[in-house]
Amino acid sequence: MSGLDYIIIPLKFITVGFVVGLGGCLTGLTATRHDTLRSLLPRGFSRGMLIVMVVSVLFSLDL
């Protein structure tokens, strides 16, 4: 392991947490009167999972 690995891993965790938080806020702020908890929970969960996968793929690329 190089010194860069010790920086990349915490940076990935911080980025995932920040972007998942933004995704959760986006889900809550775009809710309408017709949305219920039954429709918001799956939307927020799937959005969070997609965000985690995208950030993980972006950090795994060797650019």
C-alpha positions, 0 to 999 in steps of 0.5 A: 500500500502506498501513502495515497491509499491512506488518503483515498479510502477516508476520502471515499467514505467522506464523499459517500456520506456527503453525497448520500446526505444530499440524496436524502435531502433531495428526496425529502425536498422534492416530496409532494402532498401526494407522496406518502412514507410508503412511496418516499422510503423506497425512492430514498433507499434506491437513490442512496444505493445508486449513489454509493455504487456510482461513487465507489465506481468513480473511486475505483477507476484508474485515471 
